[in-house]
Amino acid sequence: MKSSLLSVITLAGSTATYYVFFPHQGGNSTTTPVEVGDRSTVLVIPVQPDYPPFDPTKTYNWTRTGSKAIIDVAASPIPPSYLSQPCFTTGTLIRTATGPRPVESLQAGDLVMTRDHGLRPVAWTGGRHLSARHLDIAPNLRPVLIRRGALGAGLPVRDLLVSPQHRVLIRSKIAERLTGEAEALVAARHLCGMPGIAVINPANGVGYYHILFDRHEIVESNGCWTESLFTGTQALASISPAALREIRAIFPELFQPHPSPRSGARRFLDGRDAKELLRRHIKNSKPLIV
């Protein structure tokens, strides 16, 4: 991991010391390096492995501050509860066969309207609540608020709150010139900077919910089109063990030693392309959906 600022603190009344730094990149044993947090994340790591874990309720003394550092950390997976995942939030209205319904009310077997395949049965749903404290510890999990009309064409029809990694369907001439396709899926966090789109920190935490189909689908949420759960490696790594057992029972082929690649409903824009897309839209004052 790399850091532009490194401090050393000592637990009061002991000799246990800890590195404190703002990470640029982090990784685990199965993925390539990724950005850690939202650039306000602070990592505290014991200098020696036998020192007690950092406890924010105890007193620590500042020892010194350096300038730059690269710290070797034993490779280990990031805990699932601290990985961002594509989710809807409590109260999001999903278009179904019986009209819009709150996402938290959906169950397996319910028919949901999809953009490409009409009404499709839900295969699995899951959800959990993240407290305000959890969001403070893992700010990368704070949701993105997309204000009514922020995407263009009056969409969404009401404020939409999604997880940072939840992909939103974009349709514009700029997207077509950039990617060769008129429509693309872009993570909500990459849309921050457009008027009306920003990360927020809910005082009471946030409820996150998944909808899984037998294939990756695009569904209508608060009037605009967004993705269902995509069962890629990163998404599965961010789901709790209990939820994984449920998904394994429904789709055992996903957990074979060499599973067949799952294709997305549209092209996923990576951070670089999404940044350029956003820059062009802002520069030309063009909506993300036309």
Helices and strands as residue ranges (DSSP letters): E 2-11, E 17-23, E 43-46, E 60-65, E 69-70, G 80-82, E 88-89, E 93-96, E 99-102, G 103-105, E 111-114, E 118-121, E 124-130, H 132-137, G 139-141, E 144-146, E 160-162, E 167-171, H 173-179, E 183-187, G 188-191, E 197-199, E 206-212, E 218-221, E 224-227, H 233-237, H 241-250, G 252-255, H 271-283
